[in-house]
Amino acid sequence: MPLHSINPYTQKPIKTYRTDSPNAVERKLKQADKAFADWSALSVRERIEYFRKVAAHLTDNKQRYGELMTAEMGKTLKEAMSEVEKCATGCNYYIDNAETFLADQSIKTEARRSFIAYQPLGPVLAIMPWNFPFWQVFRFAIPGLIAGNVGLLKHAANVSGCALAIEELFTNCGFPEGVFQSLLVESKNVEGILKDKRVKAVTLTGSEKAGASVAATAGSQIKKSVLELGGSDALVVLADADLAKAAETATRSRMQNAGQSCIAAKRFIVEKSVKKEFTDRVLQHIRDIRQGDPMQENTTMGPVARPDLADEIERQCAESVRQGARLLHGGERDNCNVQPMLLDKVKPGMTAFDEETFGPLAVIIEARDEPDAIKLANQSNYGLGSALWTQDPEKADRLARQIQAGSVFVNSLMRSDPRVPFGGIKVSGFGRELSEAGIKEFVNIKTVWME
Ligand code: NDP
């Protein structure tokens, strides 16, 4: 089956891509294996040099890459261009730090000399989603390749143009052939690739279902996997919060990228005494969203990426209303253009509370008090990136530790930042991306003991 890129805003086909034949996949696997031998023999400093070119190339071409993302998955051009810039920032972070992270670490023992060496594993398969078509790829590829691995990208079926543009970018920046390749394959063919002996590990960002299936295959082959799956994260607003800032940030966190972000604030949990004011403020911010053509500068929200994703978010909203939630805004839809929705009176047991919602749907959940707010926050199968709003630093420190999530951002927008680890607990996945932790996921942490 060919892969189709369709502009979600216009619904016009952009391009159809033929999938790689079994022979082509075999050629790419062979090439990856061959490339690994030479690439891994370079020093970290030599590999870093390539990423200086990548950073410059990304910055120079952000308009072109931004337009490609916007056309294929509908995020606003402004968001897409800042995503390209973020990839360049990620390069610069590892350019500055990777040598320190990967340096041998001397350990004091009774041996004459003992140390830890960090050595690459080989070709790593990266299964990536469409919601951040560049950033998701680069946040694996920068540390992964600098550590000496080579990358095989299986991108989401609706962003094949981005997949090929990223492959071409590495070629244009002078990377040796085979160090980074895109595989245009259907997800049903991934199992065979992952089972291939030349593929040493896998990283996946996507749904729970895809993650469970890929991790099961990796497990059956005793291969390392890193999973960054969905979230249904809480944004907790306590009575002493700066409500103006909290409401503005909460709306941005939920609605950016048309609500299609794993770390979006999916459940606003608000203390009863401030709930009305907070809700009114969020409602006003939602009313201010300008939906439309994502290529236009004044548009602040584009369409969702595919019609089935629009169907799903509509279902989740409608079901929650039937279960007793109250719709304060939204409800209209034109194909992939879904009007931003705000639901009040959401409770555990309702769809919008229990499921991950991947679209422009904000929900308000009332908490009796602070302990109730934390209980509700943790009443989820997910645990990726939460937020907490309070002006009391002691309370912030105590409660941030109680929230079950891979990250908690206090009085700030929850986001991925190359300097700090990114990843989840519970069904949000395991392993970490970014920071020192991320570059050490796909290495052999080797002990060398010399008497
Ligand atoms: P998927 O998880 O299906 O897709 C993510 C990536 O995984 C794609 O490259 C996809 O390929 C691939 N994939 C899917 N199934 C398998 C499989 N069995 N084996 C190997 N690779 C596989 O996400 P969807 O696009 O269908 O979105 C559905 C939901 O997933 C969203 O509503 C959201 O809840 C969640 N999601 C979470 C993301 C996050 O950032 N954590 C990102 C995207 C989605 P292909 O496109 O070819 O199917």
Residues whose N, C-alpha, C, O or C-beta is under 5 A from the ligand:
A	BS01	NDP	I127 M128 P129 N131 K154 H155 A156 A157 N158 V185 E186 S187 V190 T205 G206 S207 A210 S213 E228 L229 G230 C262 E356 F358
